[in-house]
Amino acid sequence: MIDADGGLERYDVRTSDPVVHDGGSGLMGLALAEDFGDTGNAYIYYTYAADSELMNRIAEVNYDGTAWGETRVLLDDIPGHQLGGRLAIGPDMNLCANAGWVTTTTIPRTSTTWPGRSSG
C-alpha cells in the first residue's frame, strides 16, 4: 500500500491455501470493495495447488491495519496457469474476473467454460 508520504508499505496476505508462484500465476489481482475505507474489505484472485494441478480462486479479504486475511471464498477451482487472469470492479460496481489462459487441452475455450471467459 502507499502511505500518506507516497512510500510503499508491504503487508502479508493470509490465504486459506498457500499462493503458488509459477510462470504467470500467483497473486494476480486485487480489487478494493466500494466500502473499503469503512470496512477494509477487498477481493483477491490467486493461484493455489489442488492435488497435482494449479487452480485459481477469487476470495474476499479484509485488511486489519497489519495484514490482509482471507474471510471467504467467492469462486473456487478455476483452472489456470499462464497469464492467470485479472480482477476489477466494473462501472456497474460488480466484481469482474477474467480467467486468462490455461495449459490444458481437455477444457475447451468457449464462453461457457472458464478458459477464455469473463465473469461480471
Residue, then its C-alpha position, 0 to 999 in steps of 0.5 A: m500500500i502507499d502511505a500518506d508520504g507516497g512510500l510503499e508499505r508491504y503487508d502479508v496476505r493470509t490465504s486459506d491455501p498457500v499462493v503458488h508462484d509459477g510462470g504467470s500465476g500467483l497473486m494476480g489481482l486485487a480489487l478494493a470493495e466500494d466500502f473499503g475505507d469503512t470496512g477494509n474489505a477487498y477481493i483477491y484472485y490467486t493461484y493455489a495447488a489442488d492435488s497435482e494441478l494449479m487452480n485459481r480462486i477469487a476470495e474476499v479479504n479484509y485488511d486489519g491495519t497489519a495484514w490482509g486475511e482471507t474471510r471467504v471464498l467467492l469462486d473456487d477451482i478455476p483452472g489456470h496457469q499462464l497469464g492467470g487472469r485479472l480482477a476489477i470492479g466494473p462501472d456497474m460496481n460488480l466484481c469482474a474476473n477474467a480467467g486468462w489462459v490455461t495449459t490444458t487441452t481437455i477444457p475447451r475455450t468457449s464462453t461457457t467454460w472458464p478458459g477464455r471467459s469473463s465473469g461480471 
